[in-house]
């Protein structure tokens, strides 16, 4: 593999060749594909969930997420779910399925027979990995890595609008799925609540899984590295992944964070980011260095930031954080953008950006659960797939830009495409300021000096 975007040498998982990758844009196509994989599964369905609404509806009349899992278990599949359980410091953070008496009564009333364990994180952090693994270790194996939570109404591309979200997953099949398998086993066997009476469902706390013993067969030609953030002292068993080097997980892992930094430092032409959070200073400083090198950067964030961003903007002690963001806005080759869809009343409604992706130079991308805020970088458990494949990156860039710009950019190189993104976003903002919402696509530029006010 020859690329100027480096891979991470210190982590649990190596770069593996021979994968097939399929990015999935927005929740309805993602959960439709996941459901298809589950319906075709022959052996197992293993999931790690952070936030879940028990009544979340899967696409095409498949019923709730629990209906899908119950049907898979009824077919005799080995269905296992790792749920995050908040502790006192992190309680109230999102809609978690905590294993409360009400949750367990619901499972009992349904007759749910899948196996579940609850897993806490350290302090204010959470178990933020969102992964689905079908037929682990078998020829039909496939995995899904991303950030979509089964909480909000599933959204079709081209139909995202009011109270809906833009989000991303990636399907990875081939040798790197083995590392998703290894991660699940490591977490399942050491789930923090496995010995608590209310910390398991459908089995005993002694029901351990064996680590994978072989690397899955090639399914394509794409190099992929599965990367994680894991807080230190969370897991103890450092049994290596097949054909991988031993990694001392007791000391924690931050290969996702390290990859972000190294990839930005290596960028030569373009950086395109979609993220739920504004970048922390460790990222913002490197983005400014890239701008000084002449790199074109587009950063897509929620046009309506979360309350904690607004509170930080009002806090004089956080001024330095926003100074870094405002510094980026001084460069002509930087654009901060949001997206908004028609509201059915002649106006526009802002669309919440929940994606966590970065594309660089049309040759490399990362897709996963990691936000660019300090919790994800330094405390949450996270998982991303880093992908080195020019064709896959270009197709994904074309897919995203088609949605956001309402134009076909497949014939454009990456720099020209980002410059078009900047122009469309700027034009749409000017139209919006005049009360004209007959936009080209969804994107509109934001003012870094006013973001969060």
C-alpha positions as CSV (number, residue, x, y, z in Angstrom):
1,X,0.0,0.0,0.0
2,X,1.5,3.3,-1.1
3,X,-0.1,6.5,0.2
4,X,1.1,9.7,1.8
5,X,-1.6,9.2,4.5
6,X,0.1,7.1,7.1
7,X,-1.5,4.3,9.0
8,X,-1.3,3.8,12.8
9,X,1.6,1.5,13.9
10,X,0.7,1.4,17.6
11,X,-2.8,-0.1,18.1
12,X,-4.7,-3.3,18.4
13,X,-5.3,-3.9,14.7
14,X,-3.1,-3.8,11.6
15,X,-3.9,-2.5,8.2
16,X,-5.4,-5.5,6.3
17,X,-5.7,-5.8,2.5
18,X,-8.5,-7.6,0.7
19,X,-11.6,-5.9,2.1
20,X,-14.8,-4.7,0.5
21,X,-16.2,-1.4,1.8
22,X,-19.6,0.2,1.2
23,X,-20.4,3.5,2.8
24,X,-24.0,4.0,3.7
25,X,-25.5,7.5,3.8
26,X,-28.4,8.3,6.2
27,X,-30.3,6.0,8.5
28,X,-32.9,4.3,6.2
29,X,-30.5,2.9,3.7
30,X,-28.2,1.9,6.6
31,X,-30.7,0.0,8.6
32,X,-32.3,-1.5,5.5
33,X,-28.9,-3.0,4.6
34,X,-28.3,-4.1,8.2
35,X,-31.7,-5.8,8.3
36,X,-31.0,-7.5,5.0
37,X,-27.7,-8.8,6.4
38,X,-29.5,-10.0,9.6
39,X,-32.2,-11.7,7.5
40,X,-29.6,-13.6,5.5
41,X,-27.5,-14.4,8.6
42,X,-26.7,-18.1,9.1
43,X,-25.0,-18.1,12.5
44,X,-24.9,-14.9,14.6
45,X,-25.7,-11.3,15.1
46,X,-23.6,-9.3,17.5
47,X,-24.2,-5.6,18.3
48,X,-22.8,-2.8,20.4
49,X,-25.3,-0.1,21.1
50,X,-24.9,3.2,22.9
51,X,-28.3,4.8,22.6
52,X,-31.5,3.0,21.6
53,X,-35.2,3.7,21.6
54,X,-37.0,0.3,22.1
55,X,-39.7,1.4,19.7
56,X,-37.4,2.6,16.9
57,X,-38.9,1.4,13.6
58,X,-36.7,-0.4,11.1
59,X,-37.4,0.4,7.4
60,X,-40.0,-1.2,5.2
61,X,-42.4,-2.4,7.9
62,X,-39.9,-4.6,9.6
63,X,-41.1,-3.5,13.0
64,X,-39.0,-2.3,15.9
65,X,-35.3,-3.0,16.5
66,X,-36.3,-5.5,19.2
67,X,-38.7,-7.2,16.7
68,X,-35.7,-7.7,14.3
69,X,-33.5,-9.1,17.1
70,X,-36.2,-11.3,18.4
71,X,-36.9,-12.8,14.9
72,X,-33.2,-13.5,14.5
73,X,-33.0,-15.3,17.9
74,X,-36.2,-17.2,17.0
75,X,-34.4,-18.6,13.9
76,X,-31.7,-20.0,16.2
77,X,-29.1,-17.4,15.6
78,X,-26.7,-16.4,18.3
79,X,-27.9,-12.9,19.0
80,X,-25.9,-10.8,21.5
81,X,-26.1,-7.1,22.4
82,X,-23.7,-5.0,24.4
83,X,-25.7,-2.0,25.9
84,X,-24.0,1.0,27.4
85,X,-25.1,1.5,31.0
86,X,-24.5,5.1,32.3
87,X,-23.1,5.6,35.7
88,X,-23.8,8.6,38.0
89,X,-21.4,11.0,36.2
90,X,-22.8,10.2,32.7
91,X,-26.5,9.7,33.5
92,X,-29.0,11.6,31.4
93,X,-26.6,11.6,28.4
94,X,-28.8,10.4,25.5
95,X,-31.5,7.8,25.4
96,X,-29.8,4.7,26.7
97,X,-31.4,1.3,27.2
98,X,-30.0,0.9,30.7
99,X,-31.3,-2.4,31.8
100,X,-33.7,-0.8,34.3
101,X,-36.5,-2.8,35.8
102,X,-38.8,-1.3,33.1
103,X,-36.4,-2.3,30.4
104,X,-36.2,-5.8,31.7
105,X,-39.9,-6.1,32.2
106,X,-40.3,-5.1,28.6
107,X,-37.9,-7.8,27.4
108,X,-39.7,-10.4,29.6
109,X,-43.1,-9.4,28.3
110,X,-41.8,-9.8,24.7
111,X,-40.3,-13.1,25.5
112,X,-37.0,-11.8,24.1
113,X,-34.4,-14.6,23.9
114,X,-31.3,-12.7,22.7
115,X,-28.4,-12.4,25.0
116,X,-27.4,-9.0,26.4
117,X,-24.8,-7.5,28.7
118,X,-24.5,-4.0,30.1
119,X,-21.2,-2.2,30.1
120,X,-20.2,1.0,31.9
121,X,-17.5,3.4,31.0
122,X,-15.2,5.5,33.2
123,X,-16.5,8.6,34.9
124,X,-18.5,11.0,32.6
125,X,-17.6,8.9,29.5
126,X,-19.7,6.4,27.6
127,X,-19.3,3.2,25.6
128,X,-19.7,5.0,22.2
129,X,-19.0,2.2,19.7
130,X,-21.9,1.5,17.3
131,X,-21.1,-1.7,15.6
132,X,-23.1,-4.6,14.0
133,X,-21.3,-7.9,13.2
134,X,-23.1,-10.7,11.3
135,X,-21.9,-14.3,11.2
136,X,-18.6,-13.6,13.0
137,X,-15.8,-15.8,11.8
138,X,-17.8,-17.5,9.0
139,X,-17.5,-17.1,5.2
140,X,-20.8,-15.0,5.2
141,X,-19.3,-12.5,7.8
142,X,-19.9,-8.8,7.4
143,X,-19.6,-5.8,9.8
144,X,-21.0,-2.3,10.0
145,X,-19.2,0.6,11.7
146,X,-20.5,4.1,12.2
147,X,-22.4,6.6,14.3
148,X,-26.1,6.1,13.7
149,X,-28.2,5.5,16.8
150,X,-31.6,3.6,16.5
151,X,-33.4,6.5,18.2
152,X,-34.7,8.9,15.5
153,X,-37.0,8.2,12.6
154,X,-35.1,6.4,9.8
155,X,-34.4,8.9,7.0
156,X,-34.1,8.3,3.2
157,X,-31.5,10.3,1.3
158,X,-33.1,13.3,-0.4
159,X,-35.9,13.4,2.2
160,X,-34.0,14.6,5.2
161,X,-35.7,17.6,6.8
162,X,-37.2,18.9,9.9
163,X,-36.3,17.1,13.1
164,X,-34.2,14.6,11.1
165,X,-30.5,13.7,10.9
166,X,-27.7,13.2,8.4
167,X,-25.5,10.3,9.4
168,X,-23.1,7.7,8.0
169,X,-22.1,4.0,8.4
170,X,-19.7,1.8,6.4
171,X,-20.0,-1.9,5.7
172,X,-16.7,-3.7,5.9
173,X,-16.3,-7.4,4.9
174,X,-13.1,-9.3,4.6
175,X,-10.0,-9.5,6.8
176,X,-10.7,-6.4,8.8
177,X,-14.0,-7.7,10.0
178,X,-11.9,-10.1,12.0
179,X,-10.8,-7.1,14.1
180,X,-14.4,-6.0,14.7
181,X,-14.9,-9.6,15.9
182,X,-12.0,-9.4,18.2
183,X,-13.2,-6.1,19.7
184,X,-16.6,-7.5,20.4
185,X,-15.2,-10.6,22.1
186,X,-12.9,-8.5,24.2
187,X,-15.7,-6.2,25.3
188,X,-18.3,-9.0,25.8
189,X,-16.0,-11.1,28.1
190,X,-15.1,-8.1,30.2
191,X,-18.4,-6.2,30.2
192,X,-18.5,-4.4,33.6
193,X,-21.9,-5.5,34.6
194,X,-21.7,-9.2,33.6
195,X,-21.7,-10.4,37.2
196,X,-24.5,-8.1,38.4
197,X,-28.0,-9.6,38.7
198,X,-29.4,-6.9,36.4
199,X,-26.3,-6.7,34.2
200,X,-27.1,-9.6,31.9
201,X,-30.1,-10.9,29.9
202,X,-30.8,-14.4,28.5
203,X,-27.6,-16.1,29.9
204,X,-25.2,-16.3,32.8
205,X,-22.3,-14.0,33.4
206,X,-19.9,-16.9,32.7
207,X,-20.9,-17.2,29.0
208,X,-17.6,-16.1,27.5
209,X,-16.7,-16.0,23.8
210,X,-13.5,-17.3,22.2
211,X,-11.3,-14.8,20.4
212,X,-11.2,-15.3,16.7
213,X,-8.6,-17.9,15.6
214,X,-8.1,-16.9,11.9
215,X,-8.3,-14.0,9.6
216,X,-11.4,-13.8,7.4
217,X,-11.0,-14.5,3.7
218,X,-10.6,-11.6,1.2
219,X,-13.8,-10.1,-0.1
220,X,-12.3,-7.2,-2.2
221,X,-9.2,-5.1,-2.8
222,X,-9.4,-2.3,-0.2
223,X,-6.9,-1.8,2.6
224,X,-8.6,-1.0,5.9
225,X,-7.5,-0.5,9.5
226,X,-9.9,-0.8,12.3
227,X,-9.1,1.8,15.0
228,X,-10.3,2.4,18.5
229,X,-10.3,4.7,21.4
230,X,-10.4,2.8,24.7
231,X,-9.9,4.3,28.2
232,X,-7.1,2.9,30.1
233,X,-7.7,0.1,32.7
234,X,-11.1,-0.6,31.1
235,X,-10.1,-4.0,29.7
236,X,-7.3,-6.4,30.8
237,X,-7.1,-9.2,28.3
238,X,-4.6,-8.2,25.6
239,X,-4.9,-11.5,23.6
240,X,-3.9,-10.4,20.1
241,X,-6.1,-10.4,17.0
242,X,-5.1,-13.1,14.5
243,X,-1.8,-12.2,12.7
244,X,-1.7,-9.1,14.8
245,X,0.9,-7.9,17.4
246,X,0.1,-8.0,21.1
247,X,-1.2,-4.6,22.3
248,X,-1.3,-3.7,26.0
249,X,-5.0,-2.6,26.2
250,X,-4.7,-2.0,29.9
251,X,-2.9,1.2,29.1
252,X,-5.7,2.2,26.8
253,X,-5.8,2.9,23.1
254,X,-6.2,6.1,21.0
255,X,-5.6,5.0,17.5
256,X,-8.6,6.9,16.2
257,X,-7.4,10.2,17.6
258,X,-3.8,9.5,16.4
259,X,-5.0,8.8,12.9
260,X,-7.0,12.0,12.7
261,X,-3.9,14.0,13.7
262,X,-1.5,12.2,11.4
263,X,-3.9,12.3,8.4
264,X,-4.5,16.0,8.7
265,X,-0.8,16.6,8.9
266,X,-0.3,14.6,5.7
267,X,-3.0,16.3,3.7
268,X,-1.8,17.9,0.4
269,X,-4.9,19.1,-1.4
270,X,-8.2,18.7,0.4
271,X,-9.8,17.9,3.7
272,X,-13.6,17.3,3.9
273,X,-15.0,16.7,7.4
274,X,-18.5,16.0,8.6
275,X,-18.8,16.0,12.4
276,X,-21.3,16.5,15.1
277,X,-18.8,18.6,17.1
278,X,-16.6,21.6,16.4
279,X,-12.9,20.4,16.4
280,X,-11.0,20.6,19.6
281,X,-7.8,22.8,19.6
282,X,-5.6,19.7,19.0
283,X,-7.5,19.3,15.6
284,X,-8.1,23.0,14.9
285,X,-4.4,23.9,15.1
286,X,-3.5,21.3,12.6
287,X,-6.4,22.3,10.3
288,X,-4.9,25.9,10.3
289,X,-1.5,24.5,9.5
290,X,-3.1,22.7,6.5
291,X,-4.8,25.9,5.4
292,X,-1.4,27.6,5.4
293,X,-0.1,24.9,3.2
294,X,-2.9,25.7,0.7
295,X,-5.2,22.8,1.5
296,X,-8.9,23.4,0.8
297,X,-11.1,22.5,3.8
298,X,-14.8,22.2,4.1
299,X,-16.2,21.5,7.6
300,X,-19.9,20.4,7.9
301,X,-21.4,20.7,11.4
302,X,-24.9,21.1,12.8
303,X,-26.2,24.5,11.8
304,X,-28.0,24.6,15.2
305,X,-25.3,23.6,17.7
306,X,-26.1,21.6,20.9
307,X,-26.8,23.5,24.1
308,X,-23.3,22.8,25.5
309,X,-21.8,24.7,22.6
310,X,-24.0,27.7,23.3
311,X,-23.1,27.5,26.9
312,X,-19.4,27.4,26.1
313,X,-19.7,30.4,23.8
314,X,-21.1,32.4,26.7
315,X,-18.3,31.2,29.1
316,X,-15.3,33.6,29.0
317,X,-13.1,30.7,30.1
318,X,-13.8,28.9,26.8
319,X,-12.9,31.9,24.6
320,X,-9.7,30.2,23.6
321,X,-11.6,27.2,22.1
322,X,-13.6,29.5,19.8
323,X,-10.6,31.6,19.0
324,X,-9.2,28.5,17.2
325,X,-12.4,28.1,15.2
326,X,-12.5,31.8,14.3
327,X,-8.9,31.6,13.2
328,X,-9.9,29.1,10.5
329,X,-12.5,31.4,9.1
330,X,-9.8,34.0,8.2
331,X,-8.6,31.8,5.4
332,X,-10.3,31.9,2.0
333,X,-9.7,28.1,1.5
334,X,-11.8,27.3,4.6
335,X,-15.6,27.0,4.7
336,X,-17.8,26.2,7.7
337,X,-21.2,24.9,6.6
338,X,-24.5,23.5,7.7
339,X,-27.3,21.8,5.7
340,X,-31.0,22.6,5.6
341,X,-33.9,21.0,3.8
342,X,-37.3,22.4,2.6
343,X,-39.7,22.7,5.5
344,X,-42.8,22.3,3.3
345,X,-43.8,25.9,4.0
346,X,-41.6,27.7,1.6
347,X,-38.7,27.9,4.0
348,X,-35.8,25.8,5.2
349,X,-35.3,23.7,8.3
350,X,-31.8,23.0,9.6
351,X,-30.7,19.3,9.4
352,X,-28.8,17.9,12.4
353,X,-25.4,16.6,11.3
354,X,-24.5,13.5,13.4
355,X,-21.9,12.0,11.0
356,X,-18.3,11.4,11.9
357,X,-16.3,11.2,8.7
358,X,-13.2,12.7,7.1
359,X,-12.0,12.5,3.5
360,X,-8.5,13.6,2.5
361,X,-7.0,14.2,-1.0
362,X,-9.6,11.8,-2.6
363,X,-7.5,8.8,-1.5
364,X,-8.3,8.2,2.1
365,X,-11.2,8.4,4.5
366,X,-12.3,7.5,8.0
367,X,-15.8,6.6,9.0
368,X,-17.0,5.7,12.5
369,X,-18.3,6.9,15.9
370,X,-15.6,9.3,17.0
371,X,-16.6,13.0,17.4
372,X,-14.0,15.8,17.3
373,X,-14.7,16.8,20.9
374,X,-12.6,16.0,24.0
375,X,-14.9,13.2,25.3
376,X,-14.5,11.1,22.1
377,X,-10.8,11.9,21.8
378,X,-9.8,11.2,25.4
379,X,-12.5,9.2,27.2
380,X,-15.3,7.4,25.2
381,X,-14.8,4.1,23.7
382,X,-14.9,4.6,19.9
383,X,-14.4,2.7,16.7
384,X,-13.6,4.0,13.2
385,X,-12.6,2.3,9.9
386,X,-9.8,4.0,8.1
387,X,-9.8,3.2,4.4
388,X,-7.1,3.7,1.7
389,X,-8.9,3.4,-1.7
390,X,-9.0,6.1,-4.3
391,X,-12.1,4.8,-6.1
392,X,-14.1,4.2,-2.9
393,X,-13.3,7.6,-1.6
394,X,-14.2,9.4,-4.8
395,X,-17.5,7.5,-5.1
396,X,-18.3,8.4,-1.5
397,X,-17.4,12.0,-2.0
398,X,-19.6,12.1,-5.1
399,X,-22.5,10.5,-3.1
400,X,-22.2,13.0,-0.2
401,X,-21.9,16.0,-2.5
402,X,-24.8,15.0,-4.7
403,X,-27.0,15.1,-1.6
404,X,-25.6,18.4,-0.1
405,X,-25.1,20.3,-3.4
406,X,-27.8,18.9,-5.6
407,X,-25.1,18.5,-8.4
408,X,-23.1,15.7,-9.9
409,X,-19.4,16.2,-9.0
410,X,-18.2,12.8,-10.2
411,X,-16.4,14.4,-13.1
412,X,-14.5,16.9,-10.8
413,X,-11.3,16.4,-9.0
414,X,-11.3,16.8,-5.2
415,X,-10.1,20.4,-5.1
416,X,-12.5,21.6,-7.8
417,X,-15.3,19.8,-6.0
418,X,-14.6,21.5,-2.7
419,X,-14.4,24.9,-4.4
420,X,-17.8,24.2,-5.9
421,X,-19.1,23.2,-2.4
422,X,-17.8,26.6,-1.1
423,X,-19.5,28.5,-3.9
424,X,-22.9,26.7,-3.6
425,X,-22.8,27.1,0.2
426,X,-22.0,30.8,0.0
427,X,-24.7,31.4,-2.7
428,X,-27.3,29.6,-0.6
429,X,-26.4,31.6,2.5
430,X,-26.9,34.9,0.5
431,X,-30.2,33.7,-0.8
432,X,-31.3,32.7,2.7
433,X,-30.4,36.2,4.0
434,X,-32.7,37.7,1.3
435,X,-35.5,35.3,2.2
436,X,-35.1,33.2,-0.9
437,X,-35.0,29.5,-0.1
438,X,-35.0,28.2,-3.6
439,X,-31.5,26.8,-3.1
440,X,-29.2,24.5,-5.0
441,X,-29.0,21.5,-2.7
442,X,-28.8,21.7,1.1
443,X,-25.5,23.3,2.1
444,X,-25.1,26.9,3.3
445,X,-22.1,28.6,4.8
446,X,-21.9,29.5,8.5
447,X,-20.0,32.4,10.1
448,X,-17.3,31.0,12.5
449,X,-17.3,34.2,14.6
450,X,-21.0,33.8,15.3
451,X,-21.3,30.0,15.6
452,X,-23.0,29.0,18.9
453,X,-24.2,32.5,19.7
